[in-house]
């Protein structure tokens, strides 16, 4: 999944049990896990299988730009979830997490959270690492969730144009689940889009891609974790699209070239993909999220591993 799968800290935040199921107050009232979403909002109208596959690698770069996240993923000892060692399995888990977060029921998310927490418990920095981190840290998870929300809106607007205010507000509330599906309590999610903009600007001040993380990210971007034949065919396009989705300051930190001609090509591609997507029926448009959610439920029923 996204780096939410690999970065988090030890204890549960206030208002949650250790697996982040809703807790109760001393008076016995349940603490809400999620941010309220306006009635009638349908996330399926805003999910994009095409766009997510295009924008996903760039979003990983945004997430790993915080050193605690970057080193947590790069040095994770959970080798069966490593993107470098098992890229297909990692992609399946990533997209399944997104599907469960955006489309799943409370029961789906509880089951998947427990499975992910089993991985998270193993992700702890060693004393000799340059950056200290522990899995399940809500602050790191909030940054990852913020990147996923930022990337979702960026992808939608590049493919389909700006959202109206009402839709944008509802989408923002729903996307809190990128964090609240794991250890981020609802009260940590910035109150509204204006508060999020302030949080994002402050978060950018903590962006630092050092040489080790930069090398790791460039190896992922150039598909060094895939067979050579696939890499030769797909890597140039992946680098182009990934660079197109990155804000300029991230391109500069990674040393990725970009110019007006490349921007125009990228814009044309996004508009073309948007036209194709708008012509698709819902089930085709949201693929593979719908299929992965069904697969997760099948795995749960049959007792197979979820991650």
N, C-alpha and C positions, 0 to 999 in steps of 0.2 A: 504494500500500500504506500501511501505517502509516508513521509518520515514520522507521522504520528505513530506509525507502527514500530518505530525504533527509538523514539526519544520520549522520555517521561521521567518522574521522580519517585520517591519511595512512598510517602504517605498520601492519603486521600485528602482533598481540600475540605474546608469546613462545609457542612451540609450534605456530606456524602458518606457512604460506607466505603471500606477499602476497595471494593470493585466498582465504586461510583454508582451504585443504585441509590435511589432517593432515600435520604435519611429522614429522621423525624426531629422536631424541636422538642425541648423539655416538656412542652404542653401537649405533645403527641401529634402536632400538625405535620403533614408531609412537606418537605422542601422540594420545590419544583426543580427538575433536572434541566428542562429546556426553556428557551426563550419563547414566549407565546407568539404564534403565527396567525395572521388574520384568517378568518374563516373563508373557505373557498379557494385558497391559494393552492395551486397544483404544480408541484416541482417538476413534474414530467414535461411541462411546457418549456422548461429552461435547461433541461439536461441535454447534453450534446455528446454523443459517442464520438463523432468525427472531431469535434473541437477539443474534447478532452485528450484524445490521442495526440493531436497536434501540439497542444499547450502543456501537456504533462511534464515533459523534460525541463522546460523552462521553470515550471512551478517548483520542481525539486531543487533547482538552483536557488530560487528565492528562499526556500525553507532552510537549506544548508548554509546560507550566507551568515546566519548567526553561528558563531563558533561552537557553542554548546550543542547545537543541532548537527552541524557539520561533522564534528569529531565523534558525536554519538553514533551517527550512521556509518561513517568511514571506518571506525574502529570497533564496531559492534562484534561481539563474540557469538552472536546468534547466526551462525554461518548458513543455516538452511534458509534464512530470510535475506541473504545478501544479494543485492542487485548485481554485483560483479560475478558472483559464483552461480546464481540461479535466477537469471533475468526474467524468464517466463513465469516461474512461480512467484517471484516478487511482483510482477505486473498483475498477475491474477489476484493476489492478496490486496494490492493497492486499489484496484478497481472494485473489488468486492467491498472493501471498507467504504469507499465512496458510495457504492450502491446501497449498502446497509444504512449509512448515515443519512442519505438523501431520500430514500424510498422505503426503508425498513420500518417495521413496527417497533414498539418499545421492547418486545420480547426478542426480536431479531438483534437489536442493538445490545441488549443485555448479554445475550449468548456470545456475540462476536467480541464484545468488550472483554469478557472473561478469557476468551481464547487469546486475544492480543495481550492482555495483562500477563499471561504466562510467558510471553516473549519479552515483554518489557522488564520483568523482574530480573532478567539476566543481563540487562544493559546498564553497566555501571563502569565509570572510568577507573583506571588504575592510578596509583599515586604518582607515577612517573609521566603521565600524559600532560601535555601543555595546557589542556582545558579540562576542567572537572565537570562532570555531568552525571546524572542518574536518570534512569527512565522514569516516566510518569510525573515529571515536573510540570505542573499546570502552566507555569509561565512559559516554558519552551513550547508546550503544546498549543498555547494560545497563539504564539507566533506562527506556528505551522498552520493552524486553523485560519488565521488571518490571511496567510499566503494563499490558501485554497479559496477563500472567499474572494480575495483580490483577483486571483486568476480566473475565477468563474465569471465575474462581471467583465473583466477585460476581454475574455474569449467571446462572451455574448455580444458585446458592443463591437468588437472587430468583425464579427460575422454578420450581425443583424442590426447594428445601429443602437443608439441610446435607449435605455429603459425609461418608461414614464415613472414619475415619482412614487406613485402608489405601489407599482410592481417592484420597484427598486427597494422600497422599505420592507415589503413582504419577503422578498428574496433574502435580504440582509438578515431578517429574523430567523428564517429557515436555516440559513447557512451557519448559524451558531452551532448547529449539530455537528459540524466538522470538529468542534472541540468538545461539546457537551456529551457526545457519544462516548468519549473516553473520560479523562479526569478534569476537564475544564468546567467549573461550576458556572451556571447561567449568569451569576452576578459578575463574573470576570469579563464576559463579552461586552465590549463597549456599548453604551446605551442606545446609540443611534448611529446613522451613517456619518454625521458630523463628528461625533466622538471617535468613530473608527478612523476617520481621516487624521485626527490628531494622534491617535495611537500609532497609525501607520508611519507618520512622519517621525515620531519618536523612535519607533522600531528601526527605521532606516539608519539611525545614528549608531546602532549596534551591529550593523552589517560590516563584516570583515572577512574577506576570503583570502586566507593565507596561502602560501605556495603549495602546501600539502593538500589542502582541500581543493584548491584550484586544479591541481593535477588530477585528483579523483573525479571532479566534476567534468573535466574535459575528456577523460577516458569514458565516462558514461555518455557524454554528448556525442562523441565520435564512435560510439557503439563498440568499444573494445571488448565488451562482455558478450559479443555475439560472434558467430562463425565468420571467417574472413570473407567468404563469398557474399554473405548478407551485408557485412560491413561495407564492402566496396560499393554495393548497389544503393544502400540506404543512408549511409552516414552523411554524405554531402547534403541531402535534403533535410535530414534531421538537424544538422548544424544550422542550416539556413532558417528553418522554421523556429527552432529554439531561440536563435538570436533575435528573430523578429518579435517574439513574445517578451523578450527581456527589456526592462527599462534600461536607458542608456548607461547609467552608472554601473549596472551589473555587467554589461558588455565590456566596459572599460576595465573592470577588475579582472575579467577573464581573458582580456586581450582578443576579443572577437570583433573583427572588422564589420562595419556597417556604413552604408551611404544612402543617398537619396534614391538612386536607382534600385537598390535592394529593397528599400522601404516601399517603393511603388510596386515592385513585383509582389512583395508580401501582401500589401493591401489588396491587390487584384485577386490573389489567391484566396484570401479570407472572404472577400465578397462573393467569389464564385462558389466556395464551399457553403456559404450561407444560403445562396439561392438553391443549391442542391438540397441542403438540409430542410429548408422550408417546404419543399415539395414531397418530403417523405412522410409516411404515416408515423404515428407516435411510436409504435413498437420498433420500427426500424431506426427512428431518430435517436432513441435512447439506448439502443444496443451499444455495448454489451452489458449495460447496467442491469437491465431486466433479466437477462439470462444468468448473470452472476448471482443475483439475489435469489433466484430459484435454485441455483446450484448450492448456495449456502444453506438454504432451508432443507434441501435434500441431504446434504452432508450432516446437518444437525439431526435429522430424523433417523439417519442410518448409523450415527455414532462415529462418523469420520472426522478427521481433523479439519478445523475451519481455517487455520492459517498454516 
